[in-house]
C-alpha cells in the first residue's frame, strides 16, 4: 500500500505541475496549441521544444525533492512554447475568416484571446504586493543584514535585500508560518535576524516569537513583512532604543 501511495504521489505532483503550466500559459492559449502546426519541424524547432521539455522535467524533479514550487519557475518553458501559440492563433483566425458569420466569430476571438488576457494581466498588476520590495529596499540601504546570520521563510526577501544565496538560511516550506519553530531554529543556530513574510490572517500568531525584537515591519495588501533582531544583535547595532517597539522582548 505504501509503495502504491508513493507512485500516486508522483502522479499528484505531475498533475499539479501540469495545472500550473496551463495557468501560467493562460488556458485559452493552451487550447490554441491544438491548432498549431506540429508537422515539418526542423532541428531548430525540435531543439526549442526539447529545451522547454527538459526545463519542465527539472522543475518536476525539484518539486518532488522540495515539495515546493511557484508559478514563476515555469515562466521560461512557457515563453519557449509561445511561438507555437502564435502559429495556432494564426491558423485559428484563418479558419474563422472562412466560417459562417465571420464577424461574430471575430468578436469571440477578440474576447478570448485579447480582452481576457489583458484583464488578467491588469488583475495581476493591480493585486501586486510591494511589501517585500519595500522591506528589501530598507534592508539594503540601511545595511541591516550586513554580516548578520539571517533566517527567512521566503527566498525573495533576502534576494530583494541584495544578499547572495549563501548569506542566509531558509526555513523548510512546511514550517514557513510555524513561528514557534522559526524562533526555536533561530535560537538554536544563533541567527541574528528573523526576516519573514506573514499573511494577514496569521499576524496574531507572531506572539510565538520570543527572544527577538521587532526592528521594523512593512504592511502590504495580503501580507506583512517583519524584521526581528536578537537582543545581542540589536545591542551591538545600537537599535534597541526608540527604533524598536516593545514587541516580543523575549524572556
ZADO-1210 file (C-alpha; in nm, 4 decimals, padded with zeros to 6 digits):
<atoms>
<atom x="00.0000" y="00.0000" z="00.0000" code="UNK" pos="1"/>
<atom x="00.2833" y="00.2366" z="00.0865" code="UNK" pos="2"/>
<atom x="00.4523" y="00.1633" z="-00.2457" code="UNK" pos="3"/>
<atom x="00.1305" y="00.2333" z="-00.4375" code="UNK" pos="4"/>
<atom x="00.0839" y="00.5562" z="-00.2463" code="UNK" pos="5"/>
<atom x="00.4336" y="00.6628" z="-00.3452" code="UNK" pos="6"/>
<atom x="00.3541" y="00.6105" z="-00.7125" code="UNK" pos="7"/>
<atom x="00.0314" y="00.8061" z="-00.6757" code="UNK" pos="8"/>
<atom x="00.2271" y="01.0919" z="-00.5181" code="UNK" pos="9"/>
<atom x="00.4383" y="01.1175" z="-00.8328" code="UNK" pos="10"/>
<atom x="00.1143" y="01.1384" z="-01.0322" code="UNK" pos="11"/>
<atom x="-00.0232" y="01.4050" z="-00.7978" code="UNK" pos="12"/>
<atom x="00.2942" y="01.6126" z="-00.8398" code="UNK" pos="13"/>
<atom x="00.2756" y="01.5701" z="-01.2183" code="UNK" pos="14"/>
<atom x="-00.0912" y="01.6733" z="-01.2259" code="UNK" pos="15"/>
<atom x="-00.0201" y="01.9797" z="-01.0129" code="UNK" pos="16"/>
<atom x="00.2711" y="02.0730" z="-01.2373" code="UNK" pos="17"/>
<atom x="00.0539" y="02.0410" z="-01.5495" code="UNK" pos="18"/>
<atom x="-00.2208" y="02.2567" z="-01.3979" code="UNK" pos="19"/>
<atom x="00.0314" y="02.5239" z="-01.3034" code="UNK" pos="20"/>
<atom x="00.1838" y="02.5141" z="-01.6512" code="UNK" pos="21"/>
<atom x="-00.1575" y="02.5717" z="-01.8112" code="UNK" pos="22"/>
<atom x="-00.2345" y="02.8501" z="-01.5651" code="UNK" pos="23"/>
<atom x="00.0936" y="03.0287" z="-01.6375" code="UNK" pos="24"/>
<atom x="00.0437" y="02.9966" z="-02.0129" code="UNK" pos="25"/>
<atom x="-00.3249" y="03.1024" z="-01.9812" code="UNK" pos="26"/>
<atom x="-00.5871" y="02.8326" z="-02.0537" code="UNK" pos="27"/>
<atom x="-00.7114" y="02.9873" z="-02.3803" code="UNK" pos="28"/>
<atom x="-00.3590" y="02.9928" z="-02.5207" code="UNK" pos="29"/>
<atom x="-00.3064" y="02.6305" z="-02.4179" code="UNK" pos="30"/>
<atom x="-00.6160" y="02.5275" z="-02.6186" code="UNK" pos="31"/>
<atom x="-00.4772" y="02.7163" z="-02.9188" code="UNK" pos="32"/>
<atom x="-00.1747" y="02.4823" z="-02.9206" code="UNK" pos="33"/>
<atom x="-00.4025" y="02.2149" z="-03.0710" code="UNK" pos="34"/>
<atom x="-00.4489" y="02.4391" z="-03.3763" code="UNK" pos="35"/>
<atom x="-00.0772" y="02.4959" z="-03.4225" code="UNK" pos="36"/>
<atom x="00.1352" y="02.3325" z="-03.6920" code="UNK" pos="37"/>
<atom x="00.3344" y="02.0441" z="-03.5488" code="UNK" pos="38"/>
<atom x="00.4418" y="01.8882" z="-03.8770" code="UNK" pos="39"/>
<atom x="00.7503" y="01.9594" z="-04.0844" code="UNK" pos="40"/>
<atom x="00.9504" y="02.0846" z="-03.7869" code="UNK" pos="41"/>
<atom x="01.3225" y="02.1206" z="-03.8390" code="UNK" pos="42"/>
<atom x="01.6088" y="02.0744" z="-03.5948" code="UNK" pos="43"/>
<atom x="01.5706" y="02.4269" z="-03.4555" code="UNK" pos="44"/>
<atom x="01.2086" y="02.3668" z="-03.3580" code="UNK" pos="45"/>
<atom x="01.2990" y="02.0331" z="-03.2024" code="UNK" pos="46"/>
<atom x="01.5772" y="02.1979" z="-03.0025" code="UNK" pos="47"/>
<atom x="01.3448" y="02.4636" z="-02.8595" code="UNK" pos="48"/>
<atom x="01.0784" y="02.2074" z="-02.7679" code="UNK" pos="49"/>
<atom x="01.3413" y="01.9784" z="-02.6180" code="UNK" pos="50"/>
<atom x="01.4799" y="02.2647" z="-02.4112" code="UNK" pos="51"/>
<atom x="01.1307" y="02.3516" z="-02.2842" code="UNK" pos="52"/>
<atom x="01.0601" y="01.9862" z="-02.2016" code="UNK" pos="53"/>
<atom x="01.3922" y="01.9470" z="-02.0194" code="UNK" pos="54"/>
<atom x="01.3216" y="02.2641" z="-01.8178" code="UNK" pos="55"/>
<atom x="00.9786" y="02.1334" z="-01.7140" code="UNK" pos="56"/>
<atom x="01.1319" y="01.7962" z="-01.6234" code="UNK" pos="57"/>
<atom x="01.3883" y="01.9635" z="-01.3974" code="UNK" pos="58"/>
<atom x="01.1125" y="02.1679" z="-01.2305" code="UNK" pos="59"/>
<atom x="00.9238" y="01.8410" z="-01.1742" code="UNK" pos="60"/>
<atom x="01.2259" y="01.6802" z="-01.0080" code="UNK" pos="61"/>
<atom x="01.2703" y="01.9889" z="-00.7914" code="UNK" pos="62"/>
<atom x="00.9032" y="01.9721" z="-00.6936" code="UNK" pos="63"/>
<atom x="00.9398" y="01.6102" z="-00.5831" code="UNK" pos="64"/>
<atom x="01.2571" y="01.6878" z="-00.3877" code="UNK" pos="65"/>
<atom x="01.1454" y="02.0104" z="-00.2171" code="UNK" pos="66"/>
<atom x="00.7648" y="01.9737" z="-00.2173" code="UNK" pos="67"/>
<atom x="00.7541" y="02.3375" z="-00.3226" code="UNK" pos="68"/>
<atom x="00.7033" y="02.5259" z="-00.6461" code="UNK" pos="69"/>
<atom x="00.5957" y="02.8728" z="-00.7555" code="UNK" pos="70"/>
<atom x="00.4447" y="02.9786" z="-01.0844" code="UNK" pos="71"/>
<atom x="00.7475" y="03.1844" z="-01.1827" code="UNK" pos="72"/>
<atom x="00.9515" y="02.8613" z="-01.2085" code="UNK" pos="73"/>
<atom x="00.7597" y="02.7831" z="-01.5302" code="UNK" pos="74"/>
<atom x="00.7859" y="03.1218" z="-01.6988" code="UNK" pos="75"/>
<atom x="01.0884" y="03.0188" z="-01.9079" code="UNK" pos="76"/>
<atom x="00.9441" y="02.6990" z="-02.0642" code="UNK" pos="77"/>
<atom x="00.6096" y="02.8709" z="-02.1247" code="UNK" pos="78"/>
<atom x="00.7859" y="03.1510" z="-02.3131" code="UNK" pos="79"/>
<atom x="00.9636" y="02.8907" z="-02.5268" code="UNK" pos="80"/>
<atom x="00.6251" y="02.7458" z="-02.6280" code="UNK" pos="81"/>
<atom x="00.4650" y="03.0792" z="-02.7206" code="UNK" pos="82"/>
<atom x="00.5817" y="03.0707" z="-03.0887" code="UNK" pos="83"/>
<atom x="00.3514" y="02.7685" z="-03.1362" code="UNK" pos="84"/>
<atom x="00.0741" y="02.9617" z="-02.9604" code="UNK" pos="85"/>
<atom x="00.1188" y="03.2362" z="-03.2193" code="UNK" pos="86"/>
<atom x="00.1050" y="02.9817" z="-03.5010" code="UNK" pos="87"/>
<atom x="-00.2088" y="02.8331" z="-03.3514" code="UNK" pos="88"/>
<atom x="-00.3740" y="03.1743" z="-03.3275" code="UNK" pos="89"/>
<atom x="-00.2936" y="03.2422" z="-03.6914" code="UNK" pos="90"/>
<atom x="-00.4381" y="02.9076" z="-03.8033" code="UNK" pos="91"/>
<atom x="-00.7476" y="02.9561" z="-03.5914" code="UNK" pos="92"/>
<atom x="-00.8003" y="03.3080" z="-03.7246" code="UNK" pos="93"/>
<atom x="-00.7851" y="03.1811" z="-04.0844" code="UNK" pos="94"/>
<atom x="-01.0477" y="02.9195" z="-04.0051" code="UNK" pos="95"/>
<atom x="-01.2759" y="03.1804" z="-03.8534" code="UNK" pos="96"/>
<atom x="-01.2398" y="03.4026" z="-04.1612" code="UNK" pos="97"/>
<atom x="-01.3668" y="03.1197" z="-04.3801" code="UNK" pos="98"/>
<atom x="-01.6534" y="03.0228" z="-04.1480" code="UNK" pos="99"/>
<atom x="-02.0150" y="03.1328" z="-04.1330" code="UNK" pos="100"/>
<atom x="-02.0694" y="03.4693" z="-03.9647" code="UNK" pos="101"/>
<atom x="-01.7002" y="03.5641" z="-03.9564" code="UNK" pos="102"/>
<atom x="-01.7726" y="03.8948" z="-03.7822" code="UNK" pos="103"/>
<atom x="-01.9435" y="03.7209" z="-03.4905" code="UNK" pos="104"/>
<atom x="-01.6538" y="03.4766" z="-03.4581" code="UNK" pos="105"/>
<atom x="-01.4092" y="03.7677" z="-03.4762" code="UNK" pos="106"/>
<atom x="-01.5756" y="03.9210" z="-03.1692" code="UNK" pos="107"/>
<atom x="-01.5445" y="03.5890" z="-02.9857" code="UNK" pos="108"/>
<atom x="-01.1797" y="03.5676" z="-03.0932" code="UNK" pos="109"/>
<atom x="-01.1058" y="03.9164" z="-02.9598" code="UNK" pos="110"/>
<atom x="-01.2824" y="03.8468" z="-02.6300" code="UNK" pos="111"/>
<atom x="-01.0986" y="03.5192" z="-02.5609" code="UNK" pos="112"/>
<atom x="-00.7508" y="03.5981" z="-02.6905" code="UNK" pos="113"/>
<atom x="-00.7113" y="03.9725" z="-02.6411" code="UNK" pos="114"/>
<atom x="-00.9611" y="04.1036" z="-02.3849" code="UNK" pos="115"/>
<atom x="-00.9371" y="03.8106" z="-02.1389" code="UNK" pos="116"/>
<atom x="-00.5525" y="03.8032" z="-02.1225" code="UNK" pos="117"/>
<atom x="-00.5498" y="04.1820" z="-02.0922" code="UNK" pos="118"/>
<atom x="-00.7912" y="04.1744" z="-01.7995" code="UNK" pos="119"/>
<atom x="-00.5884" y="03.9011" z="-01.6320" code="UNK" pos="120"/>
<atom x="-00.2653" y="04.0966" z="-01.6744" code="UNK" pos="121"/>
<atom x="-00.4283" y="04.4053" z="-01.5250" code="UNK" pos="122"/>
<atom x="-00.5553" y="04.1988" z="-01.2310" code="UNK" pos="123"/>
<atom x="-00.2072" y="04.0569" z="-01.1639" code="UNK" pos="124"/>
<atom x="-00.0549" y="04.4049" z="-01.1661" code="UNK" pos="125"/>
<atom x="-00.3343" y="04.5517" z="-00.9561" code="UNK" pos="126"/>
<atom x="-00.3005" y="04.2914" z="-00.6797" code="UNK" pos="127"/>
<atom x="00.0794" y="04.3184" z="-00.6652" code="UNK" pos="128"/>
<atom x="00.2026" y="04.3430" z="-00.3081" code="UNK" pos="129"/>
<atom x="00.5086" y="04.5656" z="-00.2700" code="UNK" pos="130"/>
<atom x="00.5733" y="04.4986" z="00.0995" code="UNK" pos="131"/>
<atom x="00.8625" y="04.2644" z="00.0188" code="UNK" pos="132"/>
<atom x="01.0178" y="04.5161" z="-00.2183" code="UNK" pos="133"/>
<atom x="00.9903" y="04.7936" z="00.0414" code="UNK" pos="134"/>
<atom x="01.1451" y="04.5708" z="00.3080" code="UNK" pos="135"/>
<atom x="01.4277" y="04.4706" z="00.0762" code="UNK" pos="136"/>
<atom x="01.4970" y="04.8317" z="-00.0127" code="UNK" pos="137"/>
<atom x="01.5114" y="04.9266" z="00.3558" code="UNK" pos="138"/>
<atom x="01.7413" y="04.6367" z="00.4436" code="UNK" pos="139"/>
<atom x="01.9738" y="04.7109" z="00.1516" code="UNK" pos="140"/>
<atom x="02.0015" y="05.0850" z="00.2125" code="UNK" pos="141"/>
<atom x="02.0414" y="05.0565" z="00.5897" code="UNK" pos="142"/>
<atom x="02.2967" y="04.7748" z="00.5698" code="UNK" pos="143"/>
<atom x="02.0981" y="04.5990" z="00.8386" code="UNK" pos="144"/>
<atom x="02.1753" y="04.2493" z="00.7128" code="UNK" pos="145"/>
<atom x="02.5452" y="04.3020" z="00.6520" code="UNK" pos="146"/>
<atom x="02.7500" y="04.0294" z="00.8254" code="UNK" pos="147"/>
<atom x="02.4344" y="03.9062" z="01.0017" code="UNK" pos="148"/>
<atom x="02.3089" y="03.5484" z="01.0273" code="UNK" pos="149"/>
<atom x="01.9695" y="03.5728" z="00.8583" code="UNK" pos="150"/>
<atom x="01.6801" y="03.3276" z="00.8787" code="UNK" pos="151"/>
<atom x="01.3859" y="03.3736" z="00.6429" code="UNK" pos="152"/>
<atom x="01.0723" y="03.1936" z="00.5255" code="UNK" pos="153"/>
<atom x="01.0883" y="03.3267" z="00.1679" code="UNK" pos="154"/>
<atom x="01.3962" y="03.3400" z="-00.0556" code="UNK" pos="155"/>
<atom x="01.2729" y="03.6577" z="-00.2217" code="UNK" pos="156"/>
<atom x="01.3121" y="03.8652" z="00.0938" code="UNK" pos="157"/>
<atom x="01.6936" y="03.8436" z="00.1210" code="UNK" pos="158"/>
<atom x="01.7179" y="03.8474" z="-00.2586" code="UNK" pos="159"/>
<atom x="01.5465" y="04.1875" z="-00.2716" code="UNK" pos="160"/>
<atom x="01.7841" y="04.2998" z="00.0037" code="UNK" pos="161"/>
<atom x="02.0843" y="04.2146" z="-00.2126" code="UNK" pos="162"/>
<atom x="02.2048" y="03.9020" z="-00.0295" code="UNK" pos="163"/>
<atom x="02.3634" y="03.6087" z="-00.2066" code="UNK" pos="164"/>
<atom x="02.2142" y="03.2636" z="-00.1622" code="UNK" pos="165"/>
<atom x="02.4889" y="03.1551" z="00.0794" code="UNK" pos="166"/>
<atom x="02.4326" y="03.4562" z="00.3072" code="UNK" pos="167"/>
<atom x="02.1026" y="03.3423" z="00.4577" code="UNK" pos="168"/>
<atom x="01.9072" y="03.0331" z="00.5582" code="UNK" pos="169"/>
<atom x="01.5520" y="02.9491" z="00.4518" code="UNK" pos="170"/>
<atom x="01.3068" y="02.7543" z="00.6645" code="UNK" pos="171"/>
<atom x="01.1584" y="02.4407" z="00.5024" code="UNK" pos="172"/>
<atom x="00.8285" y="02.5125" z="00.3310" code="UNK" pos="173"/>
<atom x="00.6207" y="02.3181" z="00.5823" code="UNK" pos="174"/>
<atom x="00.7462" y="02.5461" z="00.8625" code="UNK" pos="175"/>
<atom x="00.7003" y="02.8730" z="00.6713" code="UNK" pos="176"/>
<atom x="00.4333" y="03.0006" z="00.9091" code="UNK" pos="177"/>
<atom x="00.5158" y="02.7947" z="01.2157" code="UNK" pos="178"/>
<atom x="00.6548" y="03.0912" z="01.4062" code="UNK" pos="179"/>
<atom x="00.7422" y="02.8896" z="01.7157" code="UNK" pos="180"/>
<atom x="00.9518" y="02.6551" z="01.5020" code="UNK" pos="181"/>
<atom x="01.1134" y="02.9542" z="01.3317" code="UNK" pos="182"/>
<atom x="01.2020" y="03.1071" z="01.6679" code="UNK" pos="183"/>
<atom x="01.3459" y="02.7782" z="01.8005" code="UNK" pos="184"/>
<atom x="01.5511" y="02.7269" z="01.4857" code="UNK" pos="185"/>
<atom x="01.6794" y="03.0836" z="01.5010" code="UNK" pos="186"/>
<atom x="01.7898" y="03.0484" z="01.8627" code="UNK" pos="187"/>
<atom x="01.9448" y="02.7074" z="01.8025" code="UNK" pos="188"/>
<atom x="02.1526" y="02.8431" z="01.5130" code="UNK" pos="189"/>
<atom x="02.2118" y="03.1811" z="01.6815" code="UNK" pos="190"/>
<atom x="02.0513" y="03.3723" z="01.3968" code="UNK" pos="191"/>
<atom x="02.0850" y="03.7488" z="01.4282" code="UNK" pos="192"/>
<atom x="01.7865" y="03.8332" z="01.2099" code="UNK" pos="193"/>
<atom x="01.4475" y="03.6717" z="01.1546" code="UNK" pos="194"/>
<atom x="01.3219" y="03.8118" z="00.8255" code="UNK" pos="195"/>
<atom x="00.9746" y="03.6787" z="00.7422" code="UNK" pos="196"/>
<atom x="00.6588" y="03.7384" z="00.5431" code="UNK" pos="197"/>
<atom x="00.3325" y="03.6925" z="00.7323" code="UNK" pos="198"/>
<atom x="-00.0192" y="03.6586" z="00.5850" code="UNK" pos="199"/>
<atom x="-00.2713" y="03.8967" z="00.7373" code="UNK" pos="200"/>
<atom x="-00.4647" y="03.6110" z="00.8971" code="UNK" pos="201"/>
<atom x="-00.1564" y="03.4885" z="01.0864" code="UNK" pos="202"/>
<atom x="-00.0318" y="03.8166" z="01.2309" code="UNK" pos="203"/>
<atom x="-00.1882" y="03.7326" z="01.5680" code="UNK" pos="204"/>
<atom x="00.0415" y="03.4289" z="01.5937" code="UNK" pos="205"/>
<atom x="00.3577" y="03.6382" z="01.5929" code="UNK" pos="206"/>
<atom x="00.3474" y="03.6441" z="01.9720" code="UNK" pos="207"/>
<atom x="00.5027" y="03.2962" z="01.9492" code="UNK" pos="208"/>
<atom x="00.8323" y="03.4591" z="01.8538" code="UNK" pos="209"/>
<atom x="01.0160" y="03.5346" z="02.1775" code="UNK" pos="210"/>
<atom x="01.3703" y="03.6443" z="02.2433" code="UNK" pos="211"/>
<atom x="01.3757" y="03.8701" z="01.9374" code="UNK" pos="212"/>
<atom x="01.2887" y="04.2367" z="01.8992" code="UNK" pos="213"/>
<atom x="01.0811" y="04.3716" z="01.6143" code="UNK" pos="214"/>
<atom x="01.3034" y="04.6120" z="01.4235" code="UNK" pos="215"/>
<atom x="01.0629" y="04.7080" z="01.1502" code="UNK" pos="216"/>
<atom x="00.7508" y="04.5892" z="00.9700" code="UNK" pos="217"/>
<atom x="00.6066" y="04.6637" z="00.6286" code="UNK" pos="218"/>
<atom x="00.2364" y="04.6402" z="00.5559" code="UNK" pos="219"/>
<atom x="00.1031" y="04.5061" z="00.2251" code="UNK" pos="220"/>
<atom x="-00.2355" y="04.4186" z="00.0856" code="UNK" pos="221"/>
<atom x="-00.2265" y="04.0457" z="00.1552" code="UNK" pos="222"/>
<atom x="00.0732" y="04.0070" z="00.3837" code="UNK" pos="223"/>
<atom x="00.3169" y="04.1964" z="00.6002" code="UNK" pos="224"/>
<atom x="00.6921" y="04.1643" z="00.6267" code="UNK" pos="225"/>
<atom x="00.8610" y="04.1638" z="00.9674" code="UNK" pos="226"/>
<atom x="01.2271" y="04.2012" z="01.0571" code="UNK" pos="227"/>
<atom x="01.3272" y="04.0793" z="01.4019" code="UNK" pos="228"/>
<atom x="01.6679" y="04.1067" z="01.5649" code="UNK" pos="229"/>
<atom x="01.8192" y="03.9153" z="01.8535" code="UNK" pos="230"/>
<atom x="01.8943" y="04.1054" z="02.1740" code="UNK" pos="231"/>
<atom x="02.2697" y="04.0885" z="02.1176" code="UNK" pos="232"/>
<atom x="02.2380" y="04.1954" z="01.7570" code="UNK" pos="233"/>
<atom x="02.0176" y="04.4921" z="01.8446" code="UNK" pos="234"/>
<atom x="02.2523" y="04.5939" z="02.1236" code="UNK" pos="235"/>
<atom x="02.5576" y="04.5781" z="01.9016" code="UNK" pos="236"/>
<atom x="02.3851" y="04.7721" z="01.6248" code="UNK" pos="237"/>
<atom x="02.2518" y="05.0332" z="01.8702" code="UNK" pos="238"/>
<atom x="01.8972" y="04.9647" z="01.7572" code="UNK" pos="239"/>
<atom x="01.7430" y="04.8755" z="02.0884" code="UNK" pos="240"/>
<atom x="01.6232" y="05.2207" z="02.1897" code="UNK" pos="241"/>
<atom x="01.3256" y="05.4005" z="02.0365" code="UNK" pos="242"/>
<atom x="01.3728" y="05.2373" z="01.6969" code="UNK" pos="243"/>
<atom x="01.2467" y="04.9044" z="01.8265" code="UNK" pos="244"/>
<atom x="00.8921" y="04.8833" z="01.9647" code="UNK" pos="245"/>
<atom x="00.8477" y="04.6817" z="02.2861" code="UNK" pos="246"/>
<atom x="00.7195" y="04.3843" z="02.0866" code="UNK" pos="247"/>
<atom x="00.8102" y="04.0269" z="02.1817" code="UNK" pos="248"/>
<atom x="01.1025" y="04.1324" z="02.4015" code="UNK" pos="249"/>
<atom x="01.1768" y="03.7742" z="02.4995" code="UNK" pos="250"/>
<atom x="01.2417" y="03.6255" z="02.8404" code="UNK" pos="251"/>
</atoms>
